[in-house]
Amino acid sequence: EVQLQASGGGLVQAGGSLRLSCAASGFSFDDYAIGWFRQAPGKEREGVSAISSRDESTYYADSVKGRFTISSDNAKNTVYLQMNSLKPEDTAVYYCAAVSQLGGITIALFDHYGMDYWGKGTQVTVSS
């Protein structure tokens, strides 16, 4: 059974930090790029960040560059999103998702691809 288990969300004050985890199982971790989307109430879903487990190339939305860092632990089949200097506008439900790299993808265009797998979301709330 394919699973993407997201965790690590919570309530934090502006300027604080959180680390999200996405534990993958049921598929070949090395064959997929894994990343994060978020959706705030009343807003469209947006891509946040992604990483290729093959070459560790990364993608970041402009809104999070310099504040968020994505990393991958291939031994644990887990992707992490370290979120620092959080802002109230980062408040959203964060979802991890995976897309196959077997056909060749450009990580910078991660949020343009149709995802193969989605995890359940984890709520991040940043208070001002």
KEKE-3310 file (N, C-alpha, C; in steps of 0.2 Angstrom, whole numbers, plus 5000, padded with zeros to 4 digits):
npx = (5004:5003:5009:5010:5015:5012:5019:5022:5016:5009:5005:5013:5022:5024:5040:5045:5049:5046:5047:5043:5039:5039:5035:5038:5031:5028:5032:5045:5057:5068:5064:5056:5052:5049:5039:5031:5015:5004:4989:4979:4965:4952:4961:4970:4979:4996:5013:5026:5039:5052:5061:5073:5076:5086:5097:5097:5093:5084:5068:5061:5047:5046:5041:5046:5059:5075:5070:5064:5070:5073:5075:5082:5081:5087:5089:5079:5068:5062:5056:5061:5055:5061:5056:5059:5059:5045:5030:5014:5007:5011:5003:4993:4986:4997:5003:5011:5018:5021:5030:5033:5050:5054:5052:5059:5060:5059:5065:5063:5051:5042:5029:5021:5018:5007:5004:5008:5006:4998:4999:4990:4985:4994:4992:4998:5000:5002:5004:5002)
npy = (4994:5011:5024:5041:5049:5063:5074:5084:5097:5112:5124:5140:5155:5170:5171:5160:5142:5127:5109:5099:5082:5069:5054:5040:5026:5010:5012:5014:5024:5030:5032:5043:5060:5070:5082:5097:5104:5118:5124:5137:5143:5148:5150:5145:5129:5129:5125:5122:5117:5105:5090:5080:5063:5057:5066:5076:5088:5103:5112:5128:5138:5155:5163:5156:5155:5155:5154:5142:5125:5110:5093:5076:5060:5046:5033:5032:5034:5047:5063:5080:5096:5110:5124:5140:5156:5159:5166:5174:5172:5160:5151:5137:5121:5109:5098:5083:5076:5065:5062:5053:5050:5043:5045:5056:5072:5090:5097:5110:5113:5106:5109:5109:5097:5083:5075:5058:5052:5057:5063:5064:5080:5091:5103:5119:5133:5150:5162:5179)
npz = (5000:4995:5004:5010:5023:5032:5044:5059:5059:5066:5079:5079:5084:5074:5066:5071:5070:5062:5058:5045:5041:5029:5027:5017:5009:5001:4988:4976:4983:4977:4964:4963:4964:4978:4986:4993:4994:4998:5005:5008:5017:5006:4996:4981:4979:4981:4975:4986:4989:4983:4981:4972:4974:4968:4963:4972:4968:4970:4972:4976:4980:4976:4987:4998:4998:5005:5018:5020:5020:5011:5013:5011:5017:5012:5017:5026:5019:5019:5018:5023:5028:5033:5041:5043:5051:5051:5044:5046:5034:5030:5035:5032:5026:5024:5011:5007:4992:4978:4963:4949:4943:4932:4919:4917:4924:4927:4941:4944:4939:4947:4953:4942:4937:4936:4951:4957:4969:4984:5001:5016:5023:5034:5047:5047:5057:5059:5071:5073)
capx = (5000:5007:5008:5014:5013:5015:5018:5026:5013:5007:5004:5019:5022:5028:5047:5047:5051:5043:5050:5038:5041:5035:5038:5035:5031:5024:5034:5052:5058:5073:5061:5051:5053:5044:5039:5026:5011:5000:4983:4976:4958:4950:4966:4972:4984:5002:5019:5031:5046:5052:5068:5074:5081:5092:5103:5096:5091:5078:5064:5057:5043:5049:5039:5049:5066:5079:5067:5063:5075:5070:5081:5079:5085:5085:5089:5073:5062:5058:5058:5059:5054:5063:5053:5061:5056:5038:5025:5007:5005:5013:4997:4990:4987:5003:5003:5017:5016:5027:5029:5039:5056:5057:5051:5063:5057:5063:5063:5060:5044:5038:5022:5017:5017:5002:5007:5006:5003:4997:4998:4985:4988:4996:4990:5003:4996:5007:5001:5005)
capy = (5000:5017:5029:5047:5051:5069:5075:5090:5103:5114:5131:5143:5162:5172:5171:5153:5137:5120:5104:5094:5076:5065:5047:5037:5018:5006:5013:5015:5031:5033:5034:5048:5067:5072:5089:5099:5109:5120:5127:5141:5144:5153:5151:5139:5126:5131:5121:5125:5114:5098:5087:5074:5059:5055:5070:5081:5095:5106:5118:5132:5144:5162:5165:5153:5154:5158:5153:5134:5120:5103:5088:5069:5054:5040:5027:5032:5036:5052:5070:5085:5103:5114:5130:5145:5163:5158:5171:5172:5170:5153:5147:5133:5114:5107:5091:5080:5073:5062:5061:5048:5053:5038:5048:5063:5078:5096:5098:5117:5113:5101:5110:5109:5090:5079:5070:5051:5050:5062:5062:5068:5086:5093:5110:5124:5139:5155:5168:5186)
capz = (5000:4995:5009:5011:5030:5034:5051:5061:5059:5073:5080:5081:5083:5069:5067:5074:5066:5062:5053:5043:5039:5025:5027:5011:5009:4996:4981:4976:4985:4973:4957:4964:4967:4983:4988:4997:4992:5003:5003:5014:5016:5001:4991:4977:4981:4978:4976:4990:4988:4981:4980:4969:4978:4964:4963:4977:4966:4974:4970:4981:4978:4978:4994:5004:4997:5010:5024:5020:5017:5010:5013:5010:5020:5008:5021:5030:5014:5022:5016:5028:5026:5039:5040:5048:5050:5048:5044:5046:5027:5029:5038:5027:5026:5020:5009:5003:4986:4974:4956:4946:4939:4927:4912:4917:4926:4929:4947:4945:4937:4951:4954:4936:4935:4940:4956:4957:4975:4989:5008:5020:5025:5041:5048:5050:5059:5062:5074:5073)
cpx = (5004:5005:5013:5012:5016:5014:5022:5022:5011:5006:5011:5018:5026:5036:5049:5048:5047:5047:5044:5042:5036:5038:5034:5036:5027:5026:5042:5054:5063:5070:5057:5054:5047:5044:5032:5022:5007:4994:4980:4969:4956:4955:4967:4978:4991:5008:5023:5038:5046:5060:5068:5079:5086:5098:5102:5095:5084:5074:5061:5053:5047:5047:5042:5056:5070:5076:5066:5069:5072:5076:5078:5084:5083:5085:5082:5067:5058:5061:5056:5059:5056:5060:5055:5058:5049:5034:5018:5004:5007:5007:4993:4990:4993:5002:5009:5014:5022:5025:5035:5044:5058:5056:5055:5058:5062:5061:5060:5053:5039:5031:5018:5015:5011:5005:5004:5003:5003:4996:4992:4989:4990:4995:4996:4999:5002:5004:5005:5007)
cpy = (5006:5022:5035:5050:5057:5071:5082:5097:5105:5122:5135:5151:5164:5173:5164:5148:5130:5116:5099:5088:5073:5058:5043:5029:5016:5008:5014:5022:5034:5035:5040:5055:5068:5079:5090:5105:5112:5124:5130:5142:5150:5154:5145:5136:5128:5126:5125:5123:5107:5096:5081:5069:5056:5059:5076:5088:5097:5111:5121:5137:5150:5164:5162:5152:5158:5157:5145:5131:5113:5099:5081:5064:5048:5034:5026:5033:5041:5059:5075:5092:5107:5121:5135:5152:5163:5165:5169:5170:5163:5148:5143:5125:5112:5099:5089:5076:5070:5061:5057:5052:5049:5041:5055:5069:5084:5098:5106:5118:5108:5102:5110:5102:5087:5074:5063:5049:5057:5059:5066:5074:5087:5101:5114:5131:5144:5161:5174:5189)
cpz = (5000:5000:5009:5018:5032:5041:5053:5061:5066:5073:5082:5080:5077:5071:5070:5068:5067:5057:5052:5040:5034:5024:5021:5012:5003:4989:4982:4977:4980:4966:4957:4966:4972:4985:4992:4993:4998:5001:5009:5012:5011:4995:4987:4980:4977:4980:4981:4989:4986:4981:4976:4973:4974:4964:4968:4975:4969:4970:4976:4977:4980:4985:5000:5003:5002:5017:5025:5017:5017:5010:5012:5013:5017:5012:5025:5026:5017:5019:5021:5025:5032:5037:5045:5046:5048:5049:5044:5039:5025:5031:5032:5029:5021:5018:5006:4997:4982:4967:4953:4942:4933:4920:4911:4918:4927:4936:4948:4943:4941:4951:4948:4934:4939:4945:4955:4963:4980:4996:5010:5022:5033:5042:5050:5051:5062:5064:5074:5079)
residu = (GLU:VAL:GLN:LEU:GLN:ALA:SER:GLY:GLY:GLY:LEU:VAL:GLN:ALA:GLY:GLY:SER:LEU:ARG:LEU:SER:CYS:ALA:ALA:SER:GLY:PHE:SER:PHE:ASP:ASP:TYR:ALA:ILE:GLY:TRP:PHE:ARG:GLN:ALA:PRO:GLY:LYS:GLU:ARG:GLU:GLY:VAL:SER:ALA:ILE:SER:SER:ARG:ASP:GLU:SER:THR:TYR:TYR:ALA:ASP:SER:VAL:LYS:GLY:ARG:PHE:THR:ILE:SER:SER:ASP:ASN:ALA:LYS:ASN:THR:VAL:TYR:LEU:GLN:MET:ASN:SER:LEU:LYS:PRO:GLU:ASP:THR:ALA:VAL:TYR:TYR:CYS:ALA:ALA:VAL:SER:GLN:LEU:GLY:GLY:ILE:THR:ILE:ALA:LEU:PHE:ASP:HIS:TYR:GLY:MET:ASP:TYR:TRP:GLY:LYS:GLY:THR:GLN:VAL:THR:VAL:SER:SER)
# end
